[in-house]
Amino acid sequence: MIGASMLSPELQAFQAEVHEQVKTLVTPGLLFALDRNEIPYPLDFIRAMGDRRLLGVNVRAATGGPGLTIQHDALISEEVGYWGTAAMACARTFTAHVGYVLDRYGSRAIHERYLQPMLAGRAIACQGMTEPTVGSNVAGARTLLKRDGAGYVLNGQKRFIDGAQTADFILAAARLGESDDARTDFVTVCVDTSDPGFLIRDVQCDWHGFRGMGSSWIEFRDVRVGPEQIVGRPGQGWQILMDELLVERVVMTRAQLGGARRALGIASNYAEHRDAFATKLQGQAVIAFKVAECAARLDAAYLLNDRAAALLDHGLGRAATMEVAMAKLLGTEYAWQVADEAIQIIGGMGYTTKYPVERIQRDLRAARLTGGSSEMMKLLVQRGAFRRLHDPDFRDEFVSNELEGSPVWGEALAADEAFHPSRQSVLMPSRPKYVPSEAHDNRRS
């Protein structure tokens, strides 16, 4: 199977088992209902996954989780992405990255009130980062959690909040308003959606794809929050958000690769059986090479994802920011490209609902924006690349002054006679002047 070459036998067996379990939970009717927004959220699916202990499996056993790894969580999301829709995959992925931070940073009260019911599928979680004026610039958040007596009051707005219509609680990012430094002023808090002041301002379901997710524009209007609802410590929120995003990017991207693998599988099987120009499409190089390129891109994306998950499982955390960004960047870009090429391989029928490929392509487009856009991933990658490629021995004084020396070799290059300007005639002798022959002159005349 594409993407499985670097998995251990244990992980391959785990994925094969999950593949069969998820298959039994997905029907064409469910897929169409979600894509038409007839179902606002895949609630029954999430509850069924909870019954099978397939939610937030990276959560430690000590806090009520299965005690597996982020890699296991990613493989489950891949299979949901393969059989289901992006909404189903996103709904399950919440339990991985929200579960991760509630497990690692939450108190015992947080574990009992929010984490354990979420893992069982009895409580639906959503996450609140994006605001009307804040997208990629998370540090610019305006939602405020202000101290008020023994507790806090929360005010602000969030939008594009997936699952908000049906969620039981939201893990929200806010500022304390006590410092201009986001790294010390952020806080993450669990808010019950049944609390007075939690408002749905708009239902955002008119999307190109990624439908059936119950996305909404929400408002916190003087919502009372107790100190026991804060995850971690006040001022620790930035660290928590960054850790959460690392897990989200790995696990969410894996779901996109599952969808792309499904689309490519359908397209390649179609090419094997579709007649064109007295042969099968598979026999046409222009089609066969599309499959080859898609398979190579998909496998490369899987390998980057495997590495990123392994680094997080080994505790590297934010030291693996560049590797996670690479995996998210190429994973989501390649997944969408593969799904788009799958439509092209099938042709006109690939653009119809007779095949799920057109819906997969629409679904996968969103991942290039969510969890950090492709442009933000490039920003993170270049930052890490420049830092790691920096050479302290590079002689910057010779940049644009190479006659005096080389940034790589220093003054040694200028002193080396083999490269001295006075030896240019020896190293690069001038070419003899061309003189036309008499025969050539006669031909011209």
C-alpha positions in Angstrom: 0.0 0.0 0.0 1.3 3.5 -0.8 2.4 5.2 2.4 3.0 2.1 4.4 6.6 1.3 3.5 8.2 2.9 6.6 5.6 1.7 9.1 6.5 -1.0 11.6 4.6 -4.4 11.3 2.7 -3.4 14.4 1.6 -0.1 12.9 0.7 -1.8 9.6 -1.5 -4.3 11.5 -3.1 -1.6 13.5 -3.9 0.4 10.4 -5.4 -2.6 8.6 -7.7 -3.3 11.6 -8.8 0.4 11.7 -9.4 0.3 7.9 -11.9 -2.4 8.3 -13.6 -0.9 11.4 -14.1 2.6 9.8 -15.4 1.0 6.6 -18.3 -0.5 8.5 -19.3 2.9 9.9 -19.5 4.8 6.6 -22.3 4.6 4.0 -22.8 6.5 0.8 -26.0 8.0 2.3 -24.0 9.4 5.2 -21.4 10.9 2.8 -24.0 12.6 0.6 -26.0 13.9 3.7 -22.9 15.5 5.1 -21.9 17.0 1.7 -25.4 18.5 1.3 -25.3 19.9 4.9 -28.4 17.8 5.7 -26.5 16.6 8.8 -24.8 19.5 10.7 -22.2 17.3 12.3 -21.2 13.6 12.2 -22.3 13.0 15.8 -23.3 9.3 15.4 -20.0 8.5 13.7 -18.0 10.2 16.5 -19.9 8.3 19.2 -19.3 5.0 17.3 -15.6 5.8 17.2 -15.7 6.5 20.9 -17.3 3.1 21.5 -14.4 1.5 19.7 -11.8 3.6 21.6 -10.6 5.3 18.4 -10.7 8.8 19.7 -7.7 10.7 21.0 -5.6 7.5 21.2 -2.4 9.5 22.1 -3.9 10.4 25.5 -2.0 8.6 28.2 -3.5 5.7 30.0 -3.0 7.5 33.4 -5.6 10.1 32.4 -8.1 7.6 30.8 -6.8 7.3 27.3 -5.6 4.3 25.3 -2.0 5.3 25.8 -0.9 5.0 22.2 1.1 7.5 20.1 0.5 10.5 17.8 1.4 8.1 14.9 -1.5 5.9 15.9 -3.8 8.9 15.9 -2.6 9.9 12.5 -3.2 6.5 11.0 -6.8 6.5 12.3 -7.4 9.9 10.8 -5.9 8.6 7.5 -8.5 5.8 7.4 -11.3 8.2 8.2 -10.1 10.5 5.4 -10.0 7.5 3.1 -13.5 6.2 3.7 -15.3 9.3 5.0 -15.4 13.0 4.4 -13.1 15.9 5.5 -15.7 16.8 8.1 -15.7 13.3 9.6 -11.9 13.3 9.7 -11.7 16.8 11.3 -14.3 15.9 13.9 -12.2 12.9 14.9 -8.9 14.9 14.7 -10.2 17.3 17.3 -10.0 14.5 19.8 -6.3 14.0 18.9 -5.0 17.6 19.3 -7.5 18.9 21.9 -7.0 15.6 23.7 -3.3 16.0 23.6 -3.2 19.4 25.4 -6.0 18.6 27.9 -4.0 15.4 28.8 -0.6 17.1 29.1 -1.7 20.5 30.6 -5.1 20.0 32.1 -5.8 19.4 35.8 -7.6 16.4 37.2 -10.8 18.4 37.1 -10.3 19.1 33.4 -9.6 15.4 32.7 -12.8 14.3 34.5 -15.1 17.1 33.2 -13.9 17.4 29.6 -11.2 14.9 28.5 -12.7 11.6 29.5 -16.2 12.2 28.2 -14.7 13.4 24.9 -12.7 10.2 24.5 -15.8 8.2 25.0 -17.7 10.2 22.4 -20.1 11.5 24.9 -18.9 15.1 24.8 -18.1 16.9 21.5 -15.2 19.3 21.5 -14.4 22.2 19.2 -11.5 24.7 19.1 -11.5 28.5 19.0 -8.5 30.3 17.5 -9.6 32.2 14.4 -11.3 35.6 14.9 -12.9 38.1 12.5 -9.6 40.1 12.4 -7.2 37.3 13.2 -6.3 34.3 11.0 -2.7 33.3 10.6 -1.6 36.0 13.1 -2.8 34.2 16.2 -0.9 36.5 18.4 -3.2 39.3 17.5 -6.2 37.7 19.2 -8.7 40.2 20.8 -10.8 37.8 22.8 -10.2 38.8 26.5 -10.4 36.8 29.7 -10.4 39.4 32.5 -10.1 38.6 36.1 -13.3 39.3 38.1 -13.3 38.4 41.7 -12.5 34.8 42.2 -13.1 34.0 38.6 -13.0 35.4 35.1 -15.2 37.0 32.4 -14.7 36.1 28.8 -15.6 38.4 25.9 -14.8 38.2 22.2 -15.7 36.6 18.9 -14.4 33.6 16.9 -15.3 32.5 13.4 -14.9 29.4 11.2 -15.3 27.3 14.4 -15.9 23.8 13.2 -18.4 21.8 15.2 -19.6 24.8 17.2 -23.3 24.1 16.5 -23.2 20.7 18.3 -20.2 21.0 20.6 -20.5 20.6 24.3 -17.4 22.6 25.0 -14.9 24.7 23.2 -11.1 25.0 23.9 -10.7 28.8 23.3 -7.6 31.0 23.1 -7.8 34.4 24.7 -5.6 37.2 25.9 -5.4 38.2 29.6 -4.7 41.8 28.6 -1.9 42.1 31.1 1.0 42.2 28.7 1.8 43.1 25.1 3.9 39.9 24.8 1.6 37.1 23.4 4.0 34.5 24.8 3.2 35.5 28.4 -0.3 37.0 27.9 -2.2 34.0 26.3 -4.5 31.7 28.1 -6.5 28.6 27.0 -9.8 27.9 28.6 -12.5 25.3 28.3 -16.0 26.9 28.0 -19.3 25.0 28.1 -21.4 25.9 25.1 -24.5 25.7 27.4 -23.2 28.6 29.5 -25.0 31.9 29.4 -23.3 34.3 27.0 -22.1 31.7 24.5 -23.8 32.7 21.3 -24.0 31.4 17.7 -23.9 34.6 15.6 -23.9 32.9 12.2 -24.0 29.4 10.7 -21.2 29.1 8.1 -22.1 26.2 5.9 -22.0 27.8 2.4 -18.6 26.3 1.7 -16.9 24.9 -1.5 -16.3 21.7 0.3 -15.6 20.4 3.9 -19.3 20.4 4.5 -21.3 18.9 7.4 -18.9 20.4 10.0 -21.3 22.7 11.7 -19.0 25.7 11.4 -20.1 28.9 13.0 -19.3 32.5 13.9 -19.6 32.6 17.7 -19.4 35.2 20.4 -18.5 35.1 24.1 -20.6 37.8 25.8 -19.7 38.1 29.5 -19.2 34.4 29.9 -18.3 33.5 33.5 -15.3 31.2 33.7 -14.0 29.5 36.8 -10.3 29.1 37.5 -10.8 25.3 37.2 -11.6 25.7 33.5 -8.2 27.2 32.6 -5.9 24.7 30.9 -2.4 25.0 32.3 -1.5 28.2 34.0 -2.6 31.8 33.0 0.1 33.0 30.7 1.0 29.5 29.5 -1.6 29.6 26.7 0.9 30.4 23.9 3.0 27.4 24.6 -0.2 25.2 24.8 -1.4 26.6 21.4 1.9 25.9 19.7 2.0 22.4 21.0 -1.6 21.8 19.9 -0.9 23.1 16.4 2.0 20.7 16.0 -0.2 17.7 16.7 -3.1 19.1 14.7 -0.9 19.6 11.6 0.4 16.1 11.6 -2.8 14.3 12.3 -5.0 16.5 10.1 -2.6 16.2 7.2 -2.7 12.5 7.4 -6.4 12.5 6.9 -5.9 14.5 3.7 -3.4 11.9 2.5 -6.0 9.2 3.1 -8.5 11.1 0.9 -5.9 11.5 -1.8 -5.0 7.8 -1.7 -8.7 7.0 -2.1 -9.0 9.3 -5.1 -5.9 8.0 -6.8 -6.9 4.4 -6.2 -10.3 5.0 -7.9 -8.6 6.8 -10.8 -6.0 4.2 -11.4 -8.6 1.4 -11.3 -10.7 3.4 -13.8 -7.6 3.7 -16.1 -7.1 -0.1 -16.0 -10.6 -0.7 -17.3 -11.5 2.3 -19.5 -11.0 1.8 -23.3 -9.5 4.6 -25.3 -7.7 4.6 -28.7 -7.8 0.8 -29.0 -6.2 0.2 -25.6 -6.8 0.8 -21.9 -6.1 4.3 -20.5 -3.4 2.6 -18.4 -1.6 1.9 -21.7 -1.5 5.6 -22.6 1.7 7.1 -21.4 0.1 10.5 -20.7 -2.2 8.8 -18.2 0.2 6.3 -16.8 2.7 9.0 -16.1 0.1 11.0 -14.2 -0.5 8.0 -11.9 3.3 7.7 -11.5 3.8 11.3 -10.5 0.8 11.2 -8.1 2.1 8.0 -6.5 5.5 9.5 -6.0 4.2 12.7 -4.5 1.8 10.9 -2.2 4.6 8.5 -1.0 6.9 11.5 -0.3 4.2 13.2 1.7 3.6 10.1 3.7 7.3 9.8 4.6 7.4 13.4 5.8 4.3 12.8 7.9 5.8 9.7 9.4 9.0 11.6 10.3 7.1 14.5 11.9 4.9 12.1 13.9 7.9 10.2 15.1 9.7 13.4 16.2 6.7 14.5 18.3 6.3 11.0 19.8 10.0 11.2 20.8 9.3 14.5 22.7 10.9 17.0 20.4 7.9 19.3 20.5 8.6 22.7 19.1 12.1 21.7 18.1 10.3 19.8 15.3 8.4 22.8 14.1 10.2 22.9 10.7 9.7 19.2 10.1 6.0 19.4 11.0 5.6 22.5 8.7 7.2 20.6 5.9 4.9 17.7 6.4 1.8 19.9 6.5 2.9 22.0 3.5 3.7 19.2 1.1 1.1 16.9 2.5 -1.8 19.2 1.9 -0.6 20.6 -1.3 0.2 17.2 -2.8 -3.0 15.7 -1.5 -5.1 18.3 -3.4 -3.0 18.0 -6.5 -3.4 14.2 -6.5 -7.2 14.5 -6.1 -7.4 17.1 -8.9 -5.3 14.8 -11.2 -7.6 11.9 -10.3 -10.5 13.9 -11.8 -8.4 14.5 -14.9 -7.6 10.9 -15.3 -11.2 9.8 -15.1 -12.4 12.6 -17.3 -16.0 13.8 -17.4 -17.3 11.1 -15.1 -14.8 12.1 -12.5 -16.6 15.5 -12.3 -19.9 13.8 -11.4 -21.2 12.4 -8.1 -21.1 8.9 -9.5 -17.6 8.9 -8.1 -16.5 10.4 -4.8 -13.4 12.0 -6.4 -15.0 15.4 -7.1 -16.1 15.7 -3.4 -12.7 14.6 -2.2 -11.0 17.3 -4.3 -13.4 19.9 -2.9 -12.8 18.7 0.7 -9.0 18.6 0.4 -8.8 22.2 -0.7 -9.7 23.5 2.8 -6.6 21.9 4.3 -4.3 24.3 2.5 -5.9 27.0 4.7 -6.8 25.3 8.0 -4.3 24.7 10.8 -2.0 27.2 9.3 -2.0 28.1 5.6 0.6 26.9 3.1 2.1 30.3 3.1 2.5 30.2 6.9 4.1 26.8 6.6 6.7 28.2 4.1 7.4 30.9 6.6 8.1 28.4 9.3 10.2 26.2 7.0 12.4 29.1 5.8 12.9 30.3 9.3 14.1 26.9 10.4 16.1 26.3 7.2 18.1 29.6 7.5 18.8 28.8 11.2 20.0 25.3 10.6 22.0 26.1 7.4 23.8 29.1 9.0 27.6 28.6 8.8 29.5 30.7 11.4 32.7 30.3 9.2 31.1 32.0 6.2 33.1 35.2 5.6 30.4 37.7 5.1 32.9 40.6 4.7 33.7 39.2 1.3 30.1 39.1 0.0 30.0 41.6 -2.9 33.8 42.0 -2.4 35.0 38.8 -3.9 38.2 40.3 -5.5 39.6 40.5 -2.0 38.7 37.0 -0.9 36.0 34.3 -1.0 33.1 34.1 1.5 33.8 30.3 1.5 37.6 30.2 1.4 38.5 33.6 2.8 41.8 35.3 1.8 43.3 32.0 0.8 41.6 32.2 -2.6 43.1 35.6 -3.4 46.6 34.4 -2.3 46.4 31.2 -4.3 48.5 31.7 -7.4 46.4 29.2 -9.3 43.5 31.6 -9.0 45.4 34.9 -9.1 44.3 37.3 -11.8 47.9 37.5 -13.2 47.6 33.8 -14.1 44.4 34.2 -16.0 46.2 33.9 -19.3 47.6 30.6 -18.3 44.4 29.1 -17.0 42.1 30.6 -19.6 44.2 31.2 -22.8 42.6 33.5 -25.3 41.1 31.9 -28.4 42.9 32.4 -31.7 41.3 34.9 -34.0 39.1 33.2 -36.7 40.4 33.7 -40.3 38.1 32.5 -43.1 39.6 30.2 -45.5 40.0 31.0 -49.3 37.4 28.3 -50.1 35.0 29.8 -47.7 35.5 33.3 -49.3 34.9 31.7 -52.7 31.6 30.2 -51.5 30.4 33.5 -50.3 31.2 35.2 -53.5 
